[in-house]
Amino acid sequence: MPLLELPHTPGCLVCGPHNPLGLHLCLFVDPETGIVHTTFTPAEHHIGFQGIPHGGVLATVLDEAMVWAATWHGRRFCVCGELTVRYRQSACVGVALKVEANVSNSRSRLIQVEGTITDHKGELVASASGKYVPMPADRHREFVGTLIPDPKTQAAARRLREESAL
């Protein structure tokens, strides 16, 4: 089964197409495994030190992939309760990074997720673990209402509108 593109919200820092300062990333989920994928190529304006992307930007991209993995798993939007990132090596500006996230454990009120960033050689740049908390059903419905209608994300958005798995 092909990957599904996940929906966007207008102002999201990571995926929002209407955020002029955003990263404008597209994230994809494997509907069979729930693994979320994206690629991110840091630009010069993402640096911490010359030529090296800021760790906070990398953590932000990891968090986005991880929250989507939790959200997809529970069919309910989640928020991050805890995020731990371990940086293994520096990334480089202008070089594409592969980001993946998957659920490692799930309970009704807490979903644990792991994420990785690898470089173009497949070497680990950063790994993360996080705890995500599902939103109440009414807040989930509010968030679903903010999703941008788009034929590319329609299949994933439809699944998020279905009854929560939690």
N, C-alpha and C positions, 0 to 999 in steps of 0.2 A: 504494500500500500504506500502511495507517495506521501511525502511530508505535507502537512497542512500549514499554511501561513496563518499565524495568530493575528487577531484583530488589533487595531490601534485605537488609542484615545487621542483626541486632538492635541493636548498640551503636554503629553508625557515627555520627560527629559530624554528618555532613551528611544521610544518608538513614535512619539508624536510628530506627525507631518506638519502641524501648524506651529510648532515651537521653533522660533527662529534660532535659538541657541542649542537646540537638541541634537542628538546623535543621529536621528532618523533611521534607526535600524529596523530591519524586518526579522522577526523571530519565527521559527518553524517548529512544529511538534510532530513527532512520529506517533500517529494515533494508536498504534499497537503497543509501543513500549512506554510512551509518555515522555521520552527524552526530548528535551528542547534544545534546538541548535540555532546558532547565529554566527555570523562573522563580523568582525570589527577591525577596521584599519585605522589605527590612531593617526591623527593629523598633528601638524606642528602646534596647533593651538590646544592640544591635549597634554602638553609636556609638563613634567615636574622639573626635570633637569634636561639640558639640551639633548635632543634626540631620544629621550626616554619618556614614554607616557606616564602621567601621574598615576600612582597606585589607586587613588580614589576614583579615578575614571574607570580603571579596570574593575574595581570593586562594584561600581555602579552597574556596569554591564553584566557582571556575574549575578548581582542581585536581581536584575531584570529577568535573566534566563531562569534563575532559581524560583522566583515568585511565580513565573508562568508554569514551571513544572509542578509546583504545589497547587496552583489554581486548576490546571488541567486535570491533575490527579483527583481532586475533590470536587471538581465541577462547581467550585465556588471561589470567588476572588479572595485572595489572602493578603496579609501584610507581614512584613518581616518583624520578627520578635528578637532575633539574634543572628548576627552574621560574623563568621570568623574567616578571614582570608590569610592564606600563607603564600607569600611570594617566593618563588623558587629561582627565578632569573629575570633579568630586565627584558622587556619587550622593546621593539624599535619602532619609531615613527615611520609610517609609510609601509609597514609590513603587516599583511593580513593576519589576524588571530582567529582561531576557531574556539568558540565557546559552547560548552555543553552542560546541561543540568538534568539531574534525574532524582526522583524521590527514593530515599533510602529507608524510610520508616514513616508510618502514618497511623495516627489515632484521630479520634473525632475532633479534637480541639488543637491538635498540633501535628504539623507535617514537617518531617525532616528531609532536607534536600542537600545534595552534594553537587558541586560544580567544578569545572576545570576550564582553564584557558591554555591552549597549546599554540605554538608558533608554526610557521610554514614547514618546519622540519619535523613536526610532531613532538617537539620537546615541550615539557611542562613549564609554563610561565607562572601560573598561579593555580591554587586549589582552594576550595571554600566549602564550608559546611554552614547550614543555616536552619533556623527554626521558624516556620511560617504558621500564622494563625488565620484560620478561615474567618471571613467576615460573616456577620449575621445575615440571614436570608434577605432581609429588606435592603441592607446596604449592597449586597451582591446584585440585586435587581436594579438598584440605582446605577451601579457601575456598568452593568450590561447595557443600560440605556444610553450610556455615553460612547459606546463603541461606534466608530465611523463605519457606515455602510460601504462595503467594498466587495465586489465580486470575488477578488482574490482571497478574502478572509471569511467569506460567507459560511463555508462549511464548519470552520472552527467556531465562529460566533454562534452558529445554530446549536452546536453541542454545549456551549456555555449557557445558553438560554434554557436548556433542558433542566429537569429537576436535579438538584445537587445530589452527589453521591454520598455526602456526609449526613 
